[in-house]
Amino acid sequence: MAEQSRNSWISKDDPKLVSSRQKDMFEDILEERKLNSDLRYCFKTRDEPKFKLNKARTPAQIKEHVLNSDRVQYAIEQACMETKLPKSDVTAEACAILDEMAHNLRMGAVRSFAFGLIKIFKALYQRIYVNVDGIQKIRGMVKEYPILLMPSHRSYMDFLLMSYVFYHYDLPLPVIAAAMDFLGMQFVGWLLRNSGAFYIRRSFGDDHLYWAVFTEYVQTQICNGDAPIEFYVEGTRSRTSKSYTPKFGMLSAALEPYFKSHIPDIMVVPVSISYDRILEESLYAYELLGVPKPKESTSGLLKARKILEEDFGNIHIYFGEPISIRKYSEGLVDRSLHNLAPRYIASLTNQEQDLIKKLGHHMILTHQKHMVVSPWSMMAAVLMQSQGGISLRQLAKEVEWVKRQASNMGAYIDWPASESAETVLRANIKLHHNIVRVAEDDVVELVRVAPPAHAKATDALMITAGQHLMLSLYRNHILHVFVRPAMIAISVNTCNEEKLTLDDLYNKYSFLEQLLSKDFVFVPGHTKDDFELSLRTLTHTSGVVLEENEVVIGKSTNKLTTFYSQMFEPFLLGYWILCQYLLSNHPSVAGKPLAKTQKILVKEAQMMTARLLQEGVVKHYEVLSLDMMNNGLHALYHMGGVSKERRDGSVYMYPNTRQLSNITDQLAKFIDVPRLPSVSINLHSKTVTVNAKL
């Protein structure tokens, strides 16, 4: 049986086109599974290192501790006073919250789950690479410190992969903060809970009892070192393959035990997970267009079995340098301030909150730094700028050029050293055969992507947009490498003067950073440092010429500045169209622009964009992305171009015409703006139907 498995593996993988088991700092942990018994592997004896202060507890004992803790008992008393309910009723509510939330980690369930999971991984992926030195550092720390694992989050596969890696290396299995979506899945929800998942609501609102139960549940496991805690600092899966700005609620709860001196230190481990091909690529594309995602269900999972016949390439998992919170916060926080109040009541200080925000951003940038860039990501970047098709030879030439630029920016690129560019490209086109193909005349072109089954009444425009958005997911994977230098390059490439002073260039850079602050992650307060570093990079590697603190435009404008401008043009164009839509809103009787909910504003802006695409006024289909529209609306709000007001519990938004007009005029300096036919702003036309839902 093992020999048969080995032969099928060899026939699937052309050895010339896949990397060996050992590659740089990475080790393939799937190869051994393709050659040896899965059953023996799943029931192997495990030798896990344990935290030195750990007192063994069952999941039931953890729940008992949480319920009897000072924090939860105090929250119960407060709830009794606020609601006038008897203590027994509020205690029952706390028990219900805990029963809904808590994991039930059991090795029997883990071993059974592992057996099925390995079969799935072997069917889907060629190799799963892990940096061994990162694992060795974790193994050395587990006995000494509580561990927080913070992986990037691009796929449902992320938490399954993390558990598999820890099982493979005989490390304590992490307990994982999971969304409530999985709880309703019959059997699967139970299996995940018994494999270490604990379920939390996406938003707690003003539910102080829920917050107390959740906080105590997380903190008692950190303090006792029951297991590494795993959660996603981005909050949710990225549907765009770009990093989301960090969320701080879970991070605050997890670090509070250190700030309040319950434990001497916590080690935080960033983990970057890079996919050659994303399992949910089609679902993401149509979700960005407004097709609501199907509800997670066991039946839906079973219907998706045919996906096991597809090839999803390689995965790279990089465990970054662990961060000691004690060292990270040294000299920045004063923990003694918590001595004046009961530690289960006192909130975190402003110093601690600032540190948490700094750490959250640091985690995201570390994720990005250790992402592995595949050839397909660079191919997608070129193809996004070659919508009419491009010859394979020209594509190879352009991709090699992009590879050099990405390497100059410090990106780690997974490129087989012994293969020609054309061979590498053909292998990646084969892997992504559902998005592109090579025509008979060796022209690489997009293929028609069938919409997912749940996307009903999808018209031709949306299907074409789905194609482009699927491609953009992979282009987006490398945007973080270029975004800061690109904001300078765009300013240079679109300047109509002979020279541009550094002050003017910095002002343009600052404007673009504010505008793009929701689509890309920038560290607050680092604008000047980022600008200066990016400018030095461009002058040393990209031909930007400085003379007496001025950029010489003629000498500095080149292929690279043009490429950067075209790469980020869809975002700027999408924002500009959003501004035009907001300015086209007719004022109310009182002369004030009409206020609408964010959902309605985004839907109508998308409808206007659809009209512009149908009429050929704009060419970038990704401007239909609701994610882009929402990010633009949030950025405009923070820049003063849009205001908010609350009515009957709902938030309404309306444009501040003067400030928004100013932003729109500045934005138009960075792109070639189209002329908008007045008919395109007629949002009440019945000729276009766009299924937009947030």
N, C-alpha and C positions, 0 to 999 in steps of 0.2 A: 504493500500500500504506500509505504514511504517512497519507494522507487517510482511508482506511478505519479505521485505528487511532485516529485523532483522533475520528472520528464515534462509534465504539464507546465511547470514553472519555467523551465528552460525554453520551451516552445513559445511561451507568452512573451518573454523578455529576450530581445536581441542583445547578447552580452556586450556588443560594441557600443550600444546606445544607453546602457545603464551603468551607474557608478558601482564600484566594488563595495564590499561590506565595510571596509575602513576607508573613510574619505575625509581628509583634513582632520578636524577634531571630532567628526561624527562616526557613529557605529550603527549599522543596520541591525535592528533587533527583531526583524521579521524573517530574515533568511533562515535562522535556525528552526523557526516554526514551520517553514515550508519543507523541512527535511526530516523532522522528528515527530514523535507522538504528541498530539495535543492533549490527550487524556492524561498521560503521565505528567505533562507540564502543569496542568490545572490542579493536580492533586499532589504536587511536589511539597516537600517539607520546607517551610519558610523560616528563615532566621532573621527576624526583624530587630533592628536596634530600637530601644525604648528610651523615652525622655527620663532622665535620672530622678526627677521629682514626681513622676507619675505614680498614682495609686490606681490600680486596675479597677475599672467600673464598667458595669453593663449599661447599655442604652437606657434601660429603665431606671437605674440609679442616677444617671445624669439628669433625667427628667425630674426625679424626686428632689434632687439638689436644687434645680432651677425653681421649682414650685415653692420650696421652703426658704429660699434665699431672702435676705433683707430687702433687696431691690424689688422683687416681685411682690412680697408681702406688703411693702410700702405702697406699691402701685395699686394693689387690691384695696387697701384702706382708702386711698385717695379716690378710687373709682366708686367705692361705696358712698362716700360723702357727696360726690358729684351727681350720682344717679339715684341716690336714696334706696338702692337695692340692698337686700341682705347679703352678708359676706359669703354665704354659701353659694348664692347665684353668681357672684363675681368670681369666686374661686373656681366654680364649674366652667365659667367662660375661659379663665386662664388655663385650665386643664385641657379644654377643647383646642385652644390655640397651640398648646404644646403638643398635643396628639397629632394635630395637622402638620406641625412643623418638623418634629424630631425624626432623625434617621434611626435605623435599626440595624446598624452594620453587623453583619454576620459572615464569617468566613465560608460557611456552607453555600450561601447564596452567591458570594463572590466567586467561588470556584466554579459553580454552575454557569454563572454569567460569563466568566472568562472563557469557558469552552466555546460558547456560541459566538462571543465577540471575536476571538481569534479567527474563527472560520470566516467571519465577515471581513475582517481586515485583510486576510490573505486573498479573498476574492476581489476586493476593491483596490488594493494598493500593491505597488511593486516593492517598495521599501519604506520602512519607517526609521528615519535617522535620529539619533539622540547624541548630544555631546557628552561624552563619558566623564570629562573632568567636572562638569556641572553636577552630575549625579554623585560623584565621589565627595564633593564639597557638602552636599546635602547629607550624605551618609555620615560624614564627620560631625555635622551639627546637630543631628536629630537627638542625640543623647544629652546635649547641653542646653538646647534652647527650644522654645515653642516655634513652630514654623508656619508662616503664612505663604501660600502659593498664589501668585497672581498671573495667570496666563492671559495672553491675548485671546480675543473671542471672535472668530470669523465663521465658526460652524458648530452645529450640534455635536460634532465628533470631538471637540476639544476636551470635554470632561471625561469622555470614554478613553481617549488616548492618554490622558494624565494618569488615570487609574491603572491602565494597562502598563505604562512605564514603571510605576511604583510597584506593581505586582511583579513585573519582570526582574527588577533589581532588588527584590526582597526588602523594600522600604515600607514603613507603615502606610497603609492605604489612607489617602486623604478623605475627609468628609467635605462635601461639596454643597455650597449654596446654590440651589436649583430653583428655577421659576415654577410657579404654580401650574403652568401649562401641562407639565408632565403628570401631575397628580391625578388628573382625570382619566389617564390612559390605563385601561384595565390590564392587569398583570405587569405591564411595563413600569407603571408608577410604583407598584409594590416592589418590583425587582430593583429599581433604582434606589428606593429607600433602604432596602436591605443590603445594598452595595455602597451605602455611605452618603446618599443624597439627603439633604434636609431642605424642606420647602419653605420659601419665604415669599410674601406678597411683594408685588413690584412697588407699591406705595403704601405707607402706613398712615398717612394723613396726620390727624391729631389723636390717633388711638394710642394713648400713653400706656395702656395695659399691654397692647401688642408689642410696643417698643421695648418695654421692660422685660417681657418674656424673651423676645428675640435677643436683646443685648446680653442678658444673663446666660442664655443658652450658648451663645458664641463665646463669651468670655470665660465661662467655667471650663470649657474644653481647651481653651488656650492656656489658662493658668495651670490646669492639671496635666497638660500635654497628652490628652487622650489620643489625638491624631492631628496631623497637619490639617489646617483649615484652608480650603481652596475657594476662591471667589474671583469674580471678574470686575476689575476696577472700572471698566467701560460700562458696566451695568447690564448690557444686553449684547446680542450678536450684532456685529457690523454687517449690514445688508449691502454695503458698498465696497467692502475690502479696504476701506480707509479706517484709521483709528478714530474712535469717538473720544470726546473730551471726558476726563475722569469724573466719576461720581464718588462722593465722599462719605455717604452714610455708613456703609459696611466697613470702610477703612477706619472711620472714627470709632465705631464699636469695637473693632479688633485691636486697636492700639491703646484704648482707654486703660486696660490693665497695667500697661507700662507707665503711662502718665500718672496714674494714681498709686504707683509703687507696689502693686500686687505681685509683680514679677520683675526681675532685674533686667531682662532684655527680651526682645522678640526679633527673630530673623525673617526678613521679607525676601522672597525669591521671585524675580520676574521671569516669565517663561514666554518665549516667542514661538508660535506654531505657524509654519508656512506650508501651504498646500500647493501642489502643482495644479490641481483641479479641485474646485469646491463642489461638494456634494449637492448643495442647495442652489447652484448657480441660476437655474431657470426660475425657481421660486422667488429668489431675491429680485431678479430683473423685473418680473411682473408685479411683485409687491411694491417696488419703487414706482411703478406706473399707476398704482392704485388698486390693483387686484388684491383683495384681502387674502391673507395666507389661510390655508385650510387649517381647521382646528386639529391639534395634535390628537391622534387616536391610534389605538392598536390596529384597528382595521385598515386605516390609512397606511400604517407601517407595513402591514402584510401585503397590501396592494403594490407597494413600492419595491417588491422583491426583485423585479426585473432589472433594477439598477445594479444588482450584483453581477450582471453580465458585462457591465462597463468597466473600463480601465481608468483609474483616477490618479495614476502616476505615483509620485513619491511625496512623503511628508518629512519635514525637518522640524525637530523640536529642540530648541536651544534654551538651556537653563542658565540664566544670567548670574552675575556675581551677587551672592546674598548680601543684603544690607542689614547691618545691626542698627536697630532703632536707637539704642543707647548712644552709639557713636554719631549717628545721623543727626540726633537732636542735641548733641553736646553744645552747651553754651547758648542754645536757642530757646529752651523752655526751662521754667522753674517749677519743678514738680512739688515743691513744698507748699505751693499755694493751695493745694487740695487738703492740707491738714486742718483747715478751719471749718470744714463741714463734713457730714457723713459722705463717704465716698460713693455710695450708691445714689446720692441726690445731686451732688455738685456736677455742673456741666464742665466741658473742656474750656480752657482759657483761650483768649484770642491768639496767644503765641502758639498754642497747640493746634488750633484750627488752621493757622497759617502754615504750620509745618506739614499738616496733613495734606493741604492743597499742593504744597511744593512737592511732597512725596508722590502724590497721585500723578502729577504731570511728569515727574521723573520716571515713574513706572511706564507710562505710555511712550516716552521718548526712548527708553531702554528696549521696550518691545520692538520699536521701529528699527533701532540700531542693529538688532540681531535677527531681523527678518531675512530670510534667504530669497534672493531674487532669481526667479526661473527665467530661462530664455523666452518662455511664452509671455511673461509680463512685458518684456521689452518689445516683443513682436506686436503685442496688443497696442502698445504706445505708438508704434509706427502705423499700424493698420487703422487706428482711430483717425489718423491724419491723411489716410489714403482710401477714402470711402468708395472711390470708383474702381478699386482693385489695384494691385501692384505686382509686378513680375517677381518671381521667386528670387532671381538674381539680385534685383534692386532691393528687395526686402532684406536679403542676407547682408548686403552692403550697409543698409541703414541700421540694422540691428547691431552689427558690429560697432558702428559709430556710437550708438546709444550705450552699448556695453562699456566702451571706453569712458564716456561721460559719467556713467553711474559708478564705475570703479574709481574715478577721480574724486567722487563725492564720498567714498568710503563704503560703498555697498558691497555685501558679500554675494557673489553671483555664482550660481550653480551651473557651470558650463563645462561639459566634457572636454578636457584639454586635447585629446588625441583625435577629435572628429572635426571635419570641415563644417563651416557655418551652414552650408546647404543641408548637410546630413542632419545636423541638430534641428534645423527648422522643419524639415520633413517629419522628423520624429514627433515634434511638438504639434504640428498640424494634424498628424494621425491621432494624437492623444485628445485633441480638441476638435475632432471631426464633426461634432455637432454644431460648431460655430463657424468654421472656415473650411475651405477645400482648395485644392490646386486644380484649376481647370486644364483643359487639354493644351492650351497655349502657355502653360506654366505661369498663369496669372493666379495669384492668391485672392480669393474673394469670399465674402460672407455667404453662408448657406441660410436657407429659410428655416427659422427655428419654430418648431411647433409649440404653441402655448401650452402650459400645463392644463390638465383636464378640468380643473376647477375654475379656469378663466373663461367664463361663458361670454358669448357675444363680443368676442375680441375682433376689432376691425383690422384692416390691412396696415393702417398707420401704427397701431399699437404693436402689431406683430413685428414690423420693421424696427420700431423703437426697442422692443424686447431683444432683438438681435444685437443692437448697438449697446444696450445696457449690459448684456452679458459680457460683451467684449470689454466694456469700460471697467467691469469688476476687476479684471486682471491688469489693465492699465493703471487703475487706482492703487494697485499693490506697490507701485514704485514712486508714486507722487510725493511721498514724504521725503524721498531722497533729494528731490529737485525743488520743492516748493519755495524755500527761502532764497536761494540764488535766482530762481525764476522771477520772483517779485521785483528784483533789481533788473534782470534781463528784459522783462516786459516793459519797464519804464524806459530803458535805453532804446529798445526796439521801436517804440511808438513815439519817441521824442522828435519833434519837428525842428528843433534848434540845433545849432552846430555843437554847442556844449551844454552840459547840465551840471550845475553846482552840486556838491555833495549834500548840502542842506536841502536843496529841492529834491534830490534823489531820495534822501531819508524821509522827507514828508510824503512822497509818493509811496515808498515802502510801508510806512506806518498806516497810510490809508488802506492799502491793499491788505495788510495784516488784519486790520479791524473788520474789513469787509469779508475776509475769508476765515474769520476766527471760529466759525461754527463748522466749517467743512474740513478744517485742518487744525492740528493741535499746536498752539504756541504757548510758551511759558509766560505768564503775566510778569511784567517788569523786565523782560529780557529782550525787548525789541531792539534797543541800541546795540547790544552785544551780538545778537543774531545778524543784524544788518552789517556790522563791521566784519564779522567772520565771513559772511557770504560775499561781501565785496572783495575781500582778500582772496577768497577762493576763485572768484571770477577773473580777477586780474592775473592770477598765477596759472590758471588752467584753461581759461575760456576766451582769452584775447580782449578782454575789456581794458581800455587804455585810460589811465589817469594822468593828467598834466595840471599841476598847480591846483589841486583839490577840485578839479572839474573832470567829468567824463567827456572824452572826445567822441562824439556820437558816430561820426563817419568811420573812424577806425575801430570802434567797439561793436558796431552792428555786423553780425555774421550769422552763419547757419545756426549756431547754438542759440543766440537770442531769438531768432525766428522760431526755432523748434519749441523753446520754452513758451513763447507767446501763443503758439498754436495749441500746445498741450493744455494750457489753462484757460484758453479762450472760451470753452463751453461754460465754465463756471461764471466768468465775468459776463458773458452774453445772457446766461440764465438770470443773473441778478438784474441786469439792465432791463430785460423784458418784464421781470417782476416789478421793478420801479415804474415802468411805463404803464403797466396794468393798474398799479396803485394810484398813479396820477390821473388815470382815466376815470376813476370812480367819481360819479356825479355828486356834488354837495347836496346836503339836505336843505330843508326849507330855511333853517337857521343859518345857512352859509357854512356849516361845518361839514367836512367830508363824512360820508356815510360809514359808520362803524359796523364791522362784520366779525364773525368768529374766525379764528385762524383757519379752521377746516374749510370754511366757505371761501376765504381769500385764496388759499392755496389751490383749491379745486378750480376756481374761476381763472386764476393765473395759468393753470395747466391747460384749460380750455382755449384760452387766448393763444398760448404757445402752439397748441395743436393746429389752430387755424393758420398760424404763420408757417408751420412746417408744410401743411398741405398746399399752401400757395407758393411754396418755394422761396419765401422771404428769408428764412433761416435754414441751415443745413444740419445742425447738431441735434440729433434726436435725443441725446441724453439730457437736454434742457427740459424734457418732460418729467424728469425725476422729481417726485414729491419730496424726497429727502433734500434735494438741492433747493427747492422752493421754501421748505420749512427752515432750512439753515439760513437762507437769505433773509427771510422775514425776521428771524431772531437777531441776525446781525444788524439789520436796519433799525430794529427796536433799540439795540444798545448804542447805535450811532445817532439816535434822536430823529431818525426819519419816519418812525412809526410810534404811535402812542397806544397805551392800553387803558381800558376801563372795565370795571366789573359790574355786570348787571345780572341780577337774579341767580347768582352763583356761577355765571359763565363769564369768560374773559372775551372782550371785544377789542378789536384793533382798528385803527384808522390812521391815514397818512398825515404827517405834518408837512404840508405842501411845500413850504419854503425850504426847509432843511432837506427834504427828499429830492426836490429839484436840484439842489446844490450837489447832493451825492450822485444823482443821475448824471449831471454834467461832468463831474470828475471821473466817473466810471467810463463815460463815453470816450475819454482821452486814451484809454488803454486798448480799445478794440475798434474795429470797423463796424459801426452800428448800421443796421439796415434801415431803410425807409419803411415806416409802418403804414400800410394802407388802412384808411379809416374803417373799412368794413371789417378788418380783423379784430377790432376792439368791440364789435357788436357781440357781446357775450350771450345774447338771447337768441341767436340764430339756431335753428334746429337742424342745420345741415351737418353738424359735427357732434358726435356722441363720444365722450371720453369717460370711461368707467373709473372715476377717481374716488378713492376712499382712503382716509388716513388710518 
